[in-house]
Amino acid sequence: MNQVVITGTGLFTPEHSIDNDALVASFNAWVDAENARHAEAIAAGEREPLAHSSSEFIVKASGIHSRHVLDAEGILDPERMRPRLRERSNDEPSIQCEMGARAAGEALDRAGVAAADIDLVIVGCSNLERPYPALAVELQAELGAGGYAFDMNVACSSATFAIETAANAIRAGNATRALVVNPEICSAHLNFRDRDSHFIFGDACTAIVLERDDLASAESRFEILGTRLVTRFSNAIRNNSGFLNRVTDADPLAVDKLFVQEGRRVFKEVCPMVASLIGDHLQSLGLSGDDLTRLWLHQANRHMNDLIARRVLGRDPDEREAPVILDRYANTSSAGSIIAFHLHRDDLAAGDRGVICSFGAGYSAGSVVVRRA
């Protein structure tokens, strides 16, 4: 069976950034307008007034200070509060294809691999901008890659699930080099009028090159020691937008057609699930938390990451052991753990081990144990 290594990663970061103060100012302006519009009902006790948000509340709840987005102007407009993106013609590269090409270019350069040498492309993300044709096939053509390509969606775990799928294809000899791309436009499915979640998401795209070890030429490579996935159905994180909305006569602008979650329930149920996944995975490989140099965790919430890392390591982690990027990127869904890996791996020495782990809606969680070669 072929040994698989990660030889390159890439990151596309949108140029627009919104800090908490700007986001809160927009949200509070909308709240004031809504409360004024319903002043009589509020005074009569028929309606509860909406509450302001604050930067302090956001940081305390999540650890997020800012986020990158494809369009800030539309989000910060209290009368719109969603990105304004231009519709592309069928003859233009789609938005997510363009993001993917940017991230993939860096990943291929770092790996020292030509796009033509890639024979498997997987695009995995929480939301695809169209059902078909597959974004992965479009990206494959845009890059000039060979082989085959397909899309997959396991929400925030799409990257780790795609890594296992690509690694298995290489191990089995069905591919020699694979490209995993995670183009996340999370701002498009976020309800910026919900106080409990308006601050959660940002936009980004990551890319990862996986190769057969004997073919790899990159000096920096990470051997994949093992992968493990788990799913457990839950409605605690949900998005009901879909192609059946038009035939069920559902309101396409209803709140449930955007990101909805029960935050406290998610925290309570997901943290032990993920910690057990990582712990059991390490044990199956003859390892323990003491053998890890780094945890590249899904970047959803600082408190969740701290608790999971504490359970895996048996102690409080320091900033180097469990790096945090959500303070400036926010939650970028499947891209989050890969951003952390991309930005915080070069200092590892040969033989150092780490875990790339994602978790989210489904519930779903994936663990990828790697060793610096």
SVG drawing of the C-alpha trace seen along z (x, -y; Angstrom):
<svg xmlns="http://www.w3.org/2000/svg" viewBox="-50 -55 64 57">
<polyline fill="none" stroke="black" stroke-width="0.4" points="0.0,0.0 1.3,-3.4 2.5,-5.9 0.8,-9.3 2.3,-12.7 1.0,-16.2 3.5,-18.3 1.8,-21.7 -0.9,-23.9 -2.4,-27.2 -4.6,-29.9 -6.7,-32.5 -7.7,-35.4 -10.2,-37.9 -9.0,-41.5 -12.0,-42.9 -11.9,-42.6 -14.6,-43.6 -13.6,-44.0 -16.1,-43.5 -16.7,-47.2 -17.8,-47.8 -20.0,-44.7 -21.6,-45.7 -22.3,-49.2 -24.2,-47.9 -26.1,-45.4 -27.1,-47.9 -28.2,-50.4 -30.6,-47.7 -31.8,-46.9 -32.6,-50.5 -34.5,-50.8 -36.5,-47.6 -37.3,-48.7 -38.5,-52.1 -40.6,-50.4 -42.3,-48.3 -42.3,-50.8 -46.1,-50.6 -46.1,-46.8 -43.1,-46.9 -44.8,-49.6 -47.9,-47.4 -45.9,-44.4 -46.8,-42.5 -43.3,-42.3 -39.9,-42.1 -37.4,-44.8 -34.3,-43.5 -31.1,-43.8 -27.8,-45.4 -24.7,-43.4 -21.2,-44.4 -17.6,-43.7 -17.1,-42.5 -19.9,-40.0 -18.5,-38.6 -15.0,-38.2 -16.2,-36.6 -18.6,-34.2 -16.2,-33.1 -12.7,-34.7 -13.3,-36.3 -12.0,-39.8 -12.4,-40.2 -13.2,-38.3 -12.2,-38.4 -15.1,-38.5 -15.6,-38.8 -17.7,-41.9 -17.9,-44.1 -20.1,-46.9 -23.2,-44.8 -22.8,-43.2 -22.3,-46.5 -25.3,-48.1 -28.1,-48.0 -30.7,-47.9 -29.1,-44.8 -26.8,-42.9 -25.6,-40.3 -22.7,-40.3 -23.3,-41.8 -21.6,-39.6 -21.9,-39.9 -23.6,-37.0 -21.2,-35.4 -22.1,-34.4 -21.8,-30.7 -18.7,-31.5 -16.8,-33.0 -15.1,-31.1 -17.4,-30.7 -16.6,-32.6 -15.6,-29.4 -13.6,-28.2 -11.7,-31.5 -11.0,-31.2 -10.0,-27.6 -7.5,-28.4 -5.9,-31.1 -5.4,-28.7 -4.4,-25.8 -1.7,-27.8 0.1,-28.4 -0.3,-24.7 1.0,-23.4 4.0,-25.8 4.9,-24.7 4.6,-21.1 6.7,-21.6 3.9,-19.9 2.4,-20.9 -1.3,-21.0 -1.1,-18.5 0.4,-16.0 -2.7,-16.0 -5.1,-13.1 -7.7,-13.7 -9.4,-17.0 -11.9,-17.1 -13.8,-20.3 -15.2,-20.0 -17.1,-22.8 -20.3,-23.6 -22.1,-25.3 -21.6,-25.0 -22.8,-27.8 -24.6,-25.4 -25.7,-21.8 -24.0,-21.0 -21.8,-20.9 -19.4,-20.0 -17.2,-22.9 -14.3,-20.3 -14.6,-19.5 -14.7,-23.2 -11.6,-23.8 -9.9,-20.8 -10.4,-22.3 -9.3,-25.8 -6.1,-24.4 -5.4,-22.0 -5.4,-19.0 -5.9,-15.4 -7.7,-12.4 -11.1,-12.9 -12.8,-15.3 -15.9,-15.6 -17.6,-17.7 -18.4,-16.7 -20.1,-18.3 -19.7,-17.3 -20.1,-20.9 -17.2,-22.0 -15.6,-18.5 -15.4,-18.6 -11.6,-19.1 -10.7,-16.1 -13.2,-13.9 -11.8,-14.9 -8.2,-14.3 -9.1,-10.7 -10.9,-10.1 -7.9,-11.4 -5.4,-9.5 -7.3,-6.3 -7.3,-6.8 -3.5,-7.2 -3.0,-4.3 -5.1,-2.1 -3.2,-3.2 -6.3,-4.9 -4.5,-8.3 -0.9,-9.4 -1.4,-13.0 -4.5,-14.7 -5.7,-18.2 -8.2,-19.0 -9.8,-22.5 -12.1,-24.1 -13.7,-27.4 -15.9,-28.7 -18.2,-31.7 -19.7,-31.5 -20.8,-35.1 -23.5,-34.2 -25.3,-31.8 -24.9,-33.7 -27.9,-35.6 -26.3,-39.0 -29.5,-39.9 -29.2,-37.2 -27.4,-38.5 -26.2,-35.1 -24.5,-34.2 -24.0,-37.4 -20.3,-37.4 -19.4,-33.8 -18.3,-33.4 -15.7,-34.6 -14.7,-33.7 -11.5,-31.9 -10.3,-29.1 -7.6,-26.5 -5.9,-23.9 -3.9,-20.8 -1.6,-18.7 -1.3,-15.0 1.1,-12.7 2.6,-9.2 5.7,-9.5 8.0,-8.0 7.0,-10.6 7.2,-13.7 10.0,-16.2 9.1,-18.8 11.6,-19.3 8.8,-19.9 6.4,-17.0 4.0,-15.5 3.4,-11.8 -0.2,-10.8 0.0,-8.2 -3.8,-7.6 -7.2,-9.1 -10.5,-8.5 -14.0,-9.9 -17.2,-9.8 -20.7,-11.1 -23.7,-11.3 -27.0,-12.9 -28.1,-16.1 -30.4,-19.0 -28.4,-21.3 -26.6,-22.9 -28.8,-23.2 -29.4,-25.0 -32.7,-24.1 -31.9,-25.8 -32.3,-23.4 -33.8,-22.7 -37.1,-21.4 -37.9,-24.8 -39.6,-26.0 -41.9,-22.9 -42.8,-22.9 -43.6,-26.7 -41.2,-27.5 -40.1,-31.0 -36.6,-31.2 -35.7,-34.1 -36.9,-32.4 -34.4,-32.3 -34.1,-28.5 -32.7,-28.8 -29.6,-30.3 -27.1,-29.0 -29.0,-28.1 -27.5,-26.5 -28.2,-25.7 -24.8,-26.9 -24.9,-25.6 -26.1,-22.2 -23.4,-22.0 -20.7,-22.8 -22.0,-20.2 -22.4,-17.4 -19.5,-18.0 -16.6,-18.6 -16.6,-15.1 -17.3,-13.5 -14.2,-15.1 -11.9,-14.6 -12.9,-10.9 -12.3,-10.7 -8.8,-12.0 -7.9,-10.0 -9.2,-6.7 -7.4,-7.5 -4.1,-8.2 -4.5,-5.0 -5.1,-2.9 -1.8,-4.2 0.1,-3.5 0.2,-7.2 -1.1,-9.5 -1.5,-13.2 2.1,-13.3 3.3,-12.3 1.8,-15.4 3.6,-18.6 0.6,-20.4 -3.2,-20.3 -4.6,-22.1 -8.2,-22.2 -11.4,-23.4 -11.6,-27.1 -15.2,-27.6 -15.0,-28.7 -12.0,-29.4 -13.7,-27.8 -14.4,-24.6 -10.8,-24.4 -9.4,-24.9 -11.6,-22.2 -10.9,-19.7 -7.1,-20.3 -7.2,-20.0 -8.9,-16.7 -6.5,-15.3 -3.3,-16.6 -4.4,-16.1 -3.4,-19.7 -3.9,-23.3 -2.4,-23.8 -0.2,-26.8 -0.6,-28.9 2.0,-27.0 0.5,-23.6 -3.1,-24.5 -2.7,-27.6 -5.8,-29.9 -6.5,-31.8 -10.2,-32.4 -9.4,-35.6 -8.7,-37.2 -10.4,-34.8 -13.5,-33.8 -15.1,-30.5 -14.3,-29.6 -16.0,-26.2 -14.0,-23.4 -11.1,-25.8 -10.4,-26.6 -8.2,-23.7 -6.3,-23.8 -5.6,-27.5 -4.2,-26.7 -2.0,-23.9 -1.0,-26.2 0.2,-29.0 1.6,-27.0 3.5,-24.0 6.9,-25.2 8.5,-25.3 8.0,-21.6 11.1,-19.4 11.5,-16.0 9.6,-13.4 7.2,-15.8 3.5,-14.7 0.3,-16.6 -3.4,-16.2 -5.6,-18.1 -9.1,-17.9 -12.4,-19.3 -15.9,-19.0 -19.3,-20.5 -22.8,-20.0 -23.9,-16.4 -22.5,-16.0 -19.3,-15.1 -15.7,-15.0 -12.5,-14.0 -9.0,-13.3 -5.8,-13.2 -2.6,-12.3 0.6,-13.5 4.3,-13.4 6.9,-15.8 9.2,-13.8"/>
</svg>
